[in-house]
Amino acid sequence: MSVWPGSTTPLGHDDLAVGGVPLTEVADRFGTPCYVLDEDEIRRRCRAYLRAFPDAEVYYAAKAFLCRAMVHWVQEEGLGLDVCSAGELELAVTTGFPPERMVLHGNAKSPADLRAALRLGVGRIALDNTSEIARLAAAVPAGGRQKVLIRVVPGIAAGGHAKIRTGTDDQKFGLSIADGSAQHAIARVLSQPRLELVGLHCHLGSQITTVKPYLSAVRRLIGLLARIREQHGSTLPELNLGGGHGVAYRPGEPALDLASLGARIRAELAGGCAAAGLPVPRLAVEPGRAIVGPAGVVLYRVLSVKRTGGHTFVAVDGGMSDNPRPALYGVRYAPRLVGRDAAAATEPVTVVGRHCEAGDVLAADVPLPADVRPGDLLAVPVAGAYQLSMASGYNLVGRPPVVAVTAGHARLLVRRESLADIQERDIGL
């Protein structure tokens, strides 16, 4: 049970309870597929970050998963918010989140994104390319000044897959230190009276499970801070190291040690700044997956079992429309049969979705009881991040609901997308 939410407890007939609510009860009440979030686990993980990074700003990365309840929980626990679009920004602000505690990101922010950020008073905008500098400066009202960060590329390869590595020069994010793009952007921002450069930002990638890449990034960014002071006479007060903190999706997989990460980053930053004669900037981090991922479970019903060519395919009522991650970059999960006692030993099966793609595979070669059959309930842990937030309208199936569980109670946070919802967007011939 190492990858399940901390509140998970076994019940009779091989059922499990999360947040004091049996998963079979959730499935019966809300249907499947269904996302289940352990509210207490999310709050516990928020607090763990505040303990690991005292005197730092912890921003929850909304792209991992966002709804009004999540905004409320993050605000109550004292975290800031990292958003990537006007949509995420508006949802948070209309829920009551203070915009001054937000950072707006994005490699290609639209004019609407920038206008919304300025109108609502976002605290920081992370500039990702040089064209944003003049565009943003021109949009700032006369007499105003917008705080900005420069997202730099430190040239460090880290992350669980090539598609989620963002600290190297061969991808779309940020401005390179190696080719001078970052230094050029910094000089341009410093020349804009309506922009206030308050710090540097970098994000190395996702699913990073060792501390070493972050320490390397700190060293390179301290070197850049020193050059900025030398060349421009400016001492930047903030350093944002992004997120990407890895979690285990299956038992035995590594996860980033949060306590060690916080302690070693702070020590590296203090020592490096002392050696460079710089004041220690205020640190910021942006965890997303590491807060909400392990707090989520997704429930599916088995629709069919097919044995062919020496393989067993267990098809469920969801798939790549509610979780494209296995198809995108080969993520592996550990589904479990819940709600009945299995009468057979386990055998390797491949859990597949219902969609018209051969690549619609949720979990390949995983052990499930050999007597798995239609109507069975499967539960998949570590389902809170980058699943519903990346869901699509493929085959017009409709996106699943989100249910929060805590203290023995379950409540609906996001309702299931219905056929009526889908049809209402189609305005006719």
Steps between C-alpha positions, in 0.01 A plus 500: 500500500803731481365693200146542632370803692600492866143451617452179297380208712405143401141382542332163462459337159820667382344845505697811592393817674660838426421788731275261691280434193492156332602522135212271403262751659652783297465300179139407573403855592687699233557246224818423311743615384537719806786692658525487878709759688607459861466855632703431814786355295514814287504722805768284665722531196454878488615521861796273432623747238469791737707308756764402245527856364464740793525865403445406135200554274327175405277532193268215411526424126139520385569318173522172693134525602270791568147548621338746740542271800869452421546877485330528839715227660824651369405845626403370844831317532700815423635422151516727199380398154682448171265542201555465126199661335225755539266207565694372802549857618132595477387180674734567791412868536125439483546238772653768722872431459711818534656573158807659656597151621502359146763452231394485134704263284494386138739475209253681272263714700217644294410870508187393690714324762712811554201734508328280759815489712531878500130561553481263796832603656711185476801518730763368258516428128777264389628622163587209274606672176621838382183588307305501827714779641384780269146358483461497876669837552264660246198351677589625849288810576674835521651546844486129571780251546472121467730265691657241271737204509719379213472127436850381421627169365797385709603217266424212737337177384262361761161331499335166451454518120632705209159661455500643852858632517503878483840602637694450175540716191320262262142573608250784485519650849713781636803700394841341480789605718747324268419697184447832677123520442430527871752781548359690201144471637612614844658815352183576304275458803722723711460773236119491520368747761164320521657164584670417829738205477485334841668168433588197294295190438591156372317169470712195427227251409265253663529179699846588633586263783847619606616826658818538292345678196348766724835566667662538158228746401555705816871529424442614142232749597718648772765553233244681285384713795860602559545599134179705509628694798840551339365608159187691601546587867176317585465248782194286432313402817322180384593156365228259387613141441171372359377152582526159335531307826458132423254261665472121488222362282565136588636334816878499506546798270711794623352829616672827576582542869334831579674566832842434345414716199406798716799475730759451226364771272498752782855405601625520141335836451639644822852374434505605135374850573752545779782401263371740234446784746126506427210527741296181507194550276155394613448147377186372326395154384201383296387145584193362326509125449671443835205662680198368314625191313527251790173633648295377205346166404307430180228234484406300189254221422618206294303477175661195341782247533660374180763227480675497166846426367629408844390833647214591731340839438277643772296785351353764729246781459760775480835537332710756322222761504533521880867403523722556194825471696587135423455573129695827520806387693463145619391551860437171680230452763404228750124430472335287766178299508273624779159401627516121487720216614693352208479123465806468276867586510623803312622496143649772279235695309485823305235748608375689197250778441188514289628737233572439133879501530738207532704721731210539745678298769467599866728235656701236316599162647364557849393226742124456543302194612456251216125499564457872431170547319259760364343706776807487724624824652862605447666773704818674382703704753711811441231634266466856626736682262505553123208270430178695517691820427618345171173325419353533151169466323611199296207284381271748685513279807487785752746577777462326838387665823725589793397395850667614823513268800579591858390383846267238358315737267508525120391807308495591134749769395473482121201330338524256213499657155172393341389449142289813544814697591671379185201567276451854633839603361403383151290793377370342182537465126 
